[in-house]
Amino acid sequence: MARRQDTATPSKGLPCRRLTAGTRMAFRRKLADQPTGT
């Protein structure tokens, strides 16, 4: 969904991409914080 919007709106895609990157970093941090045994 986010990717589709990004392609549909390149102008608004800049901020969208930044948000995605931030969310990915946060997700990775959460994963790293969690124990690796799931």
Sequence and secondary structure as in RCSB ss.txt:
>XXXX:A:sequence
MARRQDTATPSKGLPCRRLTAGTRMAFRRKLADQPTGT
>XXXX:A:secstr
 HHHHHHH HHHHHHHHHHHHHHHHHHHHHHHHS S  
